[in-house]
Amino acid sequence: MHEASQEQLSFAAAVLDALPQAALLLDRDLRIVRVNRRLTTLLRLPEGLDLSPGTPRERVLGHLAGMLERPEERDRLLEESETHGPVTRTTDYHLRDGRVLRRRRAPVGDGDRPLGHLWLVEDVTRQREAEEDLYGQVRKLAALADERAAFAGRTLHELRTPLATVLSFAQLLLEPAGGPLSPEQASYVDAILRNALRMRSVAEDLPKTAAGAPRTEPRLGQVLVHELIERVVLEALQRAEGTGPYVTADCPPVGPPLVADAFMLTGALEELLGNALRFTPEDGRVEVVGRPAPDHWTIQVKDTGIGVPLEYHEEIFTPFVRAPNARREGHPGTGLGLAGALDAVRLHGGTIRVRDRDGQPGAVFTVRLPVTGRRVTGTHP
């Protein structure tokens, strides 16, 4: 390119003008061969500036250096421009007018002594802003994850002692030395033990949940679905002490037993029922319906409450996420209950879906569980 013909120069000009980037072509002695129109516009080169073939590159280089905001970038630009070896380099520069330009410098031709050198320059201001915004969001998410982990650790620490006390005294009540209990009293103590054990399991799983780690594997045994539903509904009614929505249970005492972890499924159903009761007014209605099939069970929790916005039908199963109408109306909650229920159901190879009540107020949560206790992996549908 040292002694290029007019035809070669015309060809180089046509090629550079066809490029989508601003471009500067230098010969092997670092003199200008061609500057395309995009570079003239991007660098706002003065009208009348001599950029004819053979002109020293300093005409463009000096103009660009004068536009730079950071002295260290100006020094690097001048230093790097002294030599142009066979290596491609990419550098970003911050201009005084707020723009960020990215220069890609590449040799033209093979070997240690290229025929020339090509600069490709583009405005990456918006791209850099998007990158900075993304990095900021990542930093915020990392900080939030740290806060969640710290919260989970503190919660587990604070709950261990009182839960151990509850469990110890409940077990003492069941000892013969403490005197006989009536069947009703024994059922109350059994409920205390069962729920305290579940609370301890939930507390111990909090650090795993905060870190996104899987829960403990289920301990499989035979579960009678009608007994599960009746027990969960009865205990919810006992806790409510006659207040709250009207609650019904509907499940036939027939159908195949589930091969499942009774402890986990009880917790999952309690979360779904508790969620329905929390968001349903006192004059509303909550139904728990179980239906068998040859290879699976379907359990539905239906309510006439505030419902779930369509765009949150999947989001509400994410830890710490709550639907905006729940937050807006001041309903208490941590956003962990439904996530825990989904975890428990998934560990049994099942699914949970939520939908509206066909145009009526409220929501329908549907749990589908295979009878075999088969564990599968996958994402929530």
C-alpha positions as CSV (number, residue, x, y, z in Angstrom):
1,M,0.0,0.0,0.0
2,H,3.1,2.2,0.1
3,E,2.7,3.2,-3.5
4,A,-1.0,2.5,-4.2
5,S,-2.4,3.2,-7.6
6,Q,-5.5,5.3,-8.1
7,E,-7.5,2.2,-8.9
8,Q,-6.4,0.6,-5.6
9,L,-7.2,3.8,-3.7
10,S,-10.7,3.9,-5.3
11,F,-11.2,0.2,-4.4
12,A,-10.1,0.8,-0.7
13,A,-12.4,3.8,-0.5
14,A,-15.4,1.8,-1.7
15,V,-14.6,-1.0,0.7
16,L,-14.3,1.3,3.7
17,D,-17.5,3.2,2.8
18,A,-19.3,-0.1,2.7
19,L,-18.3,-1.0,6.3
20,P,-20.9,-0.5,9.0
21,Q,-18.2,1.0,11.3
22,A,-16.2,4.1,11.2
23,A,-12.9,3.2,9.6
24,L,-9.3,4.4,9.0
25,L,-6.9,2.6,6.7
26,L,-3.2,3.2,7.2
27,D,-0.3,1.9,5.1
28,R,2.6,0.0,6.6
29,D,4.4,3.3,7.4
30,L,1.3,4.4,9.4
31,R,0.3,7.0,6.9
32,I,-3.4,7.6,5.9
33,V,-4.7,5.6,2.9
34,R,-8.4,6.3,3.4
35,V,-10.9,7.7,6.0
36,N,-14.5,6.7,5.5
37,R,-17.4,9.0,5.9
38,R,-18.6,7.4,9.1
39,L,-15.3,8.2,10.8
40,T,-15.5,11.8,9.7
41,T,-18.9,12.0,11.3
42,L,-18.2,10.0,14.5
43,L,-15.0,11.9,15.3
44,R,-16.5,15.2,14.1
45,L,-13.4,15.9,12.1
46,P,-13.2,19.6,11.0
47,E,-14.2,20.5,7.5
48,G,-11.2,21.1,5.3
49,L,-8.9,18.9,7.4
50,D,-6.4,17.3,4.9
51,L,-6.8,13.5,5.0
52,S,-5.5,12.7,1.6
53,P,-3.5,9.6,1.0
54,G,0.0,9.8,2.4
55,T,-1.0,12.3,5.2
56,P,0.6,11.5,8.6
57,R,-1.9,9.7,10.9
58,E,-1.3,12.4,13.6
59,R,-3.9,14.5,11.8
60,V,-6.6,12.0,13.0
61,L,-4.7,10.8,16.1
62,G,-4.2,14.3,17.6
63,H,-7.8,15.2,17.0
64,L,-9.0,12.0,18.8
65,A,-6.5,12.6,21.7
66,G,-7.9,16.1,22.2
67,M,-11.5,14.6,22.6
68,L,-10.5,12.2,25.4
69,E,-11.6,12.9,29.0
70,R,-9.1,10.8,30.8
71,P,-5.4,11.6,30.7
72,E,-4.4,8.0,31.1
73,E,-6.4,7.0,28.0
74,R,-4.9,9.8,26.1
75,D,-1.4,8.6,27.0
76,R,-2.3,5.0,26.1
77,L,-3.7,6.1,22.7
78,L,-0.5,8.0,21.8
79,E,1.7,5.2,23.1
80,E,-0.1,2.4,21.4
81,S,-0.2,4.3,18.1
82,E,3.6,4.5,17.9
83,T,3.8,0.9,16.7
84,H,1.3,-1.3,14.9
85,G,2.4,-4.9,15.1
86,P,0.6,-8.1,13.8
87,V,-1.7,-8.3,16.8
88,T,-5.3,-7.2,16.9
89,R,-6.1,-4.9,19.8
90,T,-9.4,-3.5,21.1
91,T,-9.6,-0.4,23.4
92,D,-12.4,1.7,24.8
93,Y,-12.0,5.5,25.1
94,H,-14.2,8.0,27.1
95,L,-14.8,11.3,25.4
96,R,-15.4,14.6,27.0
97,D,-18.9,14.8,25.5
98,G,-19.9,11.6,27.4
99,R,-19.6,9.2,24.6
100,V,-17.6,6.0,24.7
101,L,-15.8,4.9,21.6
102,R,-14.4,1.4,21.0
103,R,-11.4,1.2,18.6
104,R,-10.4,-2.1,17.1
105,R,-6.9,-2.0,15.5
106,A,-6.1,-4.9,13.2
107,P,-3.2,-5.7,10.7
108,V,-4.0,-6.0,7.0
109,G,-2.2,-8.9,5.4
110,D,-0.2,-11.8,6.8
111,G,3.2,-12.0,8.4
112,D,5.2,-10.0,10.9
113,R,5.2,-7.0,8.5
114,P,1.6,-6.3,7.5
115,L,0.7,-4.5,4.3
116,G,-1.2,-1.9,6.4
117,H,-3.4,-1.4,9.4
118,L,-7.1,-0.9,9.8
119,W,-8.9,1.0,12.6
120,L,-12.5,0.2,13.2
121,V,-14.2,2.7,15.5
122,E,-17.8,2.5,16.9
123,D,-19.9,4.3,19.5
124,V,-20.6,1.9,22.4
125,T,-22.0,4.4,24.8
126,R,-25.4,2.7,25.1
127,Q,-23.8,-0.8,25.3
128,R,-21.5,0.3,28.1
129,E,-24.4,1.9,29.9
130,A,-26.3,-1.3,29.6
131,E,-23.3,-3.3,30.8
132,E,-22.9,-1.0,33.8
133,D,-26.5,-1.3,34.6
134,L,-26.3,-5.1,34.4
135,Y,-23.2,-5.2,36.6
136,G,-25.1,-3.0,39.1
137,Q,-28.0,-5.4,39.1
138,V,-25.7,-8.3,39.6
139,R,-24.0,-6.5,42.6
140,K,-27.5,-5.8,44.1
141,L,-28.5,-9.4,43.6
142,A,-25.3,-10.6,45.3
143,A,-25.9,-8.3,48.2
144,L,-29.5,-9.5,48.4
145,A,-28.4,-13.1,48.4
146,D,-26.0,-12.3,51.2
147,E,-28.8,-10.7,53.2
148,R,-31.0,-13.7,52.7
149,A,-28.3,-16.1,53.8
150,A,-27.7,-14.0,56.9
151,F,-31.4,-13.8,57.6
152,A,-31.7,-17.6,57.2
153,G,-28.8,-18.2,59.6
154,R,-30.1,-15.9,62.2
155,T,-33.6,-17.4,62.0
156,L,-32.3,-20.9,62.4
157,H,-30.2,-19.9,65.4
158,E,-33.2,-18.1,67.1
159,L,-35.6,-21.0,66.5
160,R,-33.5,-23.9,67.6
161,T,-33.8,-23.4,71.3
162,P,-37.5,-22.7,71.6
163,L,-38.3,-25.6,69.2
164,A,-36.2,-28.0,71.2
165,T,-38.1,-26.9,74.3
166,V,-41.5,-27.5,72.6
167,L,-40.4,-30.9,71.4
168,S,-39.0,-32.0,74.7
169,F,-42.1,-31.0,76.7
170,A,-44.5,-32.5,74.2
171,Q,-42.6,-35.8,74.3
172,L,-42.8,-35.6,78.2
173,L,-46.5,-35.2,78.0
174,L,-46.8,-38.5,76.1
175,E,-44.7,-40.4,78.7
176,P,-46.7,-42.7,81.0
177,A,-45.1,-41.2,84.0
178,G,-46.9,-37.9,83.3
179,G,-50.3,-39.5,83.6
180,P,-52.8,-40.7,81.0
181,L,-54.1,-38.4,78.4
182,S,-57.6,-38.4,77.0
183,P,-57.8,-39.3,73.3
184,E,-58.5,-35.6,72.5
185,Q,-55.5,-34.5,74.6
186,A,-53.3,-37.1,72.9
187,S,-54.4,-35.8,69.5
188,Y,-53.5,-32.2,70.5
189,V,-50.0,-33.3,71.7
190,D,-49.5,-35.3,68.6
191,A,-50.4,-32.2,66.5
192,I,-47.9,-30.2,68.6
193,L,-45.1,-32.7,68.0
194,R,-45.8,-33.0,64.3
195,N,-45.9,-29.3,63.7
196,A,-42.9,-28.6,65.8
197,L,-40.9,-31.2,63.9
198,R,-42.1,-29.6,60.6
199,M,-41.1,-26.2,61.8
200,R,-37.7,-27.5,62.8
201,S,-37.3,-29.0,59.3
202,V,-38.3,-25.8,57.7
203,A,-35.9,-23.8,59.8
204,E,-33.1,-26.2,59.0
205,D,-33.9,-25.9,55.3
206,L,-33.9,-22.0,55.4
207,P,-30.1,-21.7,54.7
208,K,-30.5,-24.1,51.8
209,T,-33.5,-22.3,50.4
210,A,-31.7,-18.9,50.7
211,A,-28.7,-20.4,48.8
212,G,-30.9,-22.1,46.2
213,A,-29.7,-25.6,47.3
214,P,-32.1,-28.6,47.1
215,R,-33.9,-29.8,50.2
216,T,-33.5,-33.1,52.0
217,E,-34.5,-36.2,50.1
218,P,-38.0,-37.5,51.0
219,R,-38.5,-40.5,53.3
220,L,-41.0,-42.6,51.4
221,G,-43.8,-44.5,53.0
222,Q,-47.5,-45.2,52.5
223,V,-49.8,-42.1,52.7
224,L,-53.6,-42.2,52.6
225,V,-54.7,-39.1,50.9
226,H,-58.1,-38.8,52.5
227,E,-56.5,-39.0,56.0
228,L,-53.9,-36.4,55.0
229,I,-56.6,-34.0,53.8
230,E,-58.8,-34.5,56.8
231,R,-56.0,-34.1,59.3
232,V,-54.7,-30.8,57.7
233,V,-58.2,-29.3,57.4
234,L,-59.1,-30.3,61.0
235,E,-56.0,-28.8,62.4
236,A,-56.6,-25.6,60.4
237,L,-60.1,-25.4,61.9
238,Q,-58.8,-25.9,65.4
239,R,-56.3,-23.1,65.0
240,A,-59.0,-20.8,63.6
241,E,-61.2,-21.4,66.6
242,G,-64.4,-20.7,64.7
243,T,-63.2,-17.6,62.8
244,G,-62.3,-17.2,59.2
245,P,-63.7,-18.5,55.9
246,Y,-65.9,-21.6,55.7
247,V,-63.6,-24.6,55.0
248,T,-64.7,-27.9,53.5
249,A,-62.8,-31.2,52.7
250,D,-63.9,-33.5,49.9
251,C,-61.9,-36.7,49.3
252,P,-63.1,-40.3,48.9
253,P,-61.6,-42.9,51.2
254,V,-60.7,-45.0,48.1
255,G,-58.0,-44.9,45.6
256,P,-54.4,-46.0,45.6
257,P,-52.2,-44.9,48.5
258,L,-49.3,-42.5,47.7
259,V,-45.7,-43.7,48.2
260,A,-44.5,-40.4,49.6
261,D,-43.0,-38.6,52.6
262,A,-46.1,-37.9,54.8
263,F,-44.2,-35.2,56.7
264,M,-43.3,-33.2,53.5
265,L,-46.7,-33.5,51.9
266,T,-48.5,-32.5,55.1
267,G,-46.3,-29.4,55.2
268,A,-47.0,-28.6,51.5
269,L,-50.7,-29.0,51.9
270,E,-50.7,-26.9,55.1
271,E,-48.9,-24.1,53.2
272,L,-51.4,-24.2,50.4
273,L,-54.4,-24.2,52.8
274,G,-52.8,-21.6,55.0
275,N,-52.2,-19.4,51.9
276,A,-55.9,-19.7,50.9
277,L,-57.1,-18.9,54.4
278,R,-54.8,-15.9,54.6
279,F,-56.1,-14.3,51.4
280,T,-59.8,-15.1,51.7
281,P,-62.2,-12.9,53.7
282,E,-64.1,-14.3,56.6
283,D,-67.3,-14.6,54.6
284,G,-65.5,-16.5,51.9
285,R,-65.1,-20.2,51.2
286,V,-62.1,-22.5,50.9
287,E,-62.4,-26.1,49.6
288,V,-59.8,-28.9,49.7
289,V,-60.7,-31.6,47.1
290,G,-58.8,-34.8,46.5
291,R,-59.4,-37.1,43.5
292,P,-57.7,-40.4,42.6
293,A,-56.7,-41.7,39.2
294,P,-55.0,-45.1,38.4
295,D,-51.5,-43.6,38.5
296,H,-51.8,-40.3,40.3
297,W,-53.7,-38.1,42.8
298,T,-55.0,-34.6,42.2
299,I,-55.4,-32.3,45.2
300,Q,-57.0,-28.9,44.7
301,V,-57.2,-26.0,47.1
302,K,-59.8,-23.6,46.0
303,D,-60.6,-20.2,47.5
304,T,-62.7,-17.1,47.0
305,G,-60.0,-14.7,48.0
306,I,-58.0,-11.9,46.2
307,G,-56.6,-14.3,43.6
308,V,-53.2,-14.2,41.9
309,P,-52.4,-11.8,38.9
310,L,-51.9,-13.8,35.7
311,E,-48.3,-12.6,35.3
312,Y,-47.5,-13.9,38.8
313,H,-48.8,-17.5,38.3
314,E,-45.3,-18.8,38.2
315,E,-43.4,-16.0,40.1
316,I,-45.2,-16.7,43.4
317,F,-43.4,-20.1,43.7
318,T,-40.0,-18.3,43.8
319,P,-38.6,-17.8,47.3
320,F,-39.2,-14.3,48.8
321,V,-41.6,-13.3,45.9
322,R,-45.1,-12.1,46.7
323,A,-47.8,-11.0,44.4
324,P,-48.3,-7.2,44.3
325,N,-52.0,-7.4,45.4
326,A,-50.9,-9.3,48.5
327,R,-48.3,-6.6,49.4
328,R,-50.6,-3.8,48.6
329,E,-53.5,-5.0,50.8
330,G,-51.1,-5.6,53.7
331,H,-51.4,-9.4,54.0
332,P,-48.5,-10.8,56.1
333,G,-46.0,-13.2,54.6
334,T,-42.4,-13.9,53.7
335,G,-42.8,-15.4,50.2
336,L,-41.4,-18.7,51.4
337,G,-44.5,-20.9,51.9
338,L,-45.4,-21.6,48.3
339,A,-41.8,-22.0,47.3
340,G,-41.4,-24.7,50.1
341,A,-44.6,-26.4,49.0
342,L,-43.4,-26.5,45.4
343,D,-40.1,-28.0,46.5
344,A,-41.8,-30.7,48.5
345,V,-44.1,-31.6,45.6
346,R,-41.3,-31.6,43.1
347,L,-39.2,-34.0,45.2
348,H,-42.1,-36.5,44.7
349,G,-42.1,-36.0,41.0
350,G,-45.3,-33.9,41.2
351,T,-46.4,-30.4,39.9
352,I,-48.3,-27.4,41.3
353,R,-50.3,-25.1,39.1
354,V,-52.4,-22.1,39.9
355,R,-55.3,-20.6,37.9
356,D,-58.2,-18.3,38.3
357,R,-61.7,-19.5,39.2
358,D,-63.1,-19.1,35.7
359,G,-63.9,-15.4,36.0
360,Q,-64.9,-15.6,39.7
361,P,-62.9,-14.1,42.6
362,G,-60.2,-16.4,44.0
363,A,-57.6,-18.9,42.9
364,V,-57.3,-22.7,42.4
365,F,-54.0,-24.4,43.3
366,T,-53.8,-27.9,41.8
367,V,-51.3,-30.5,43.0
368,R,-50.7,-33.6,40.9
369,L,-48.7,-36.4,42.5
370,P,-47.7,-39.8,41.0
371,V,-48.7,-42.7,43.3
372,T,-45.3,-44.4,42.9
373,G,-43.3,-41.8,44.7
374,R,-41.0,-41.5,41.7
375,R,-38.7,-38.5,42.0
376,V,-38.0,-36.5,38.8
377,T,-36.1,-33.3,38.1
378,G,-37.2,-30.4,36.0
379,T,-38.6,-26.9,36.1
380,H,-42.0,-25.7,37.2
381,P,-44.3,-25.9,34.2
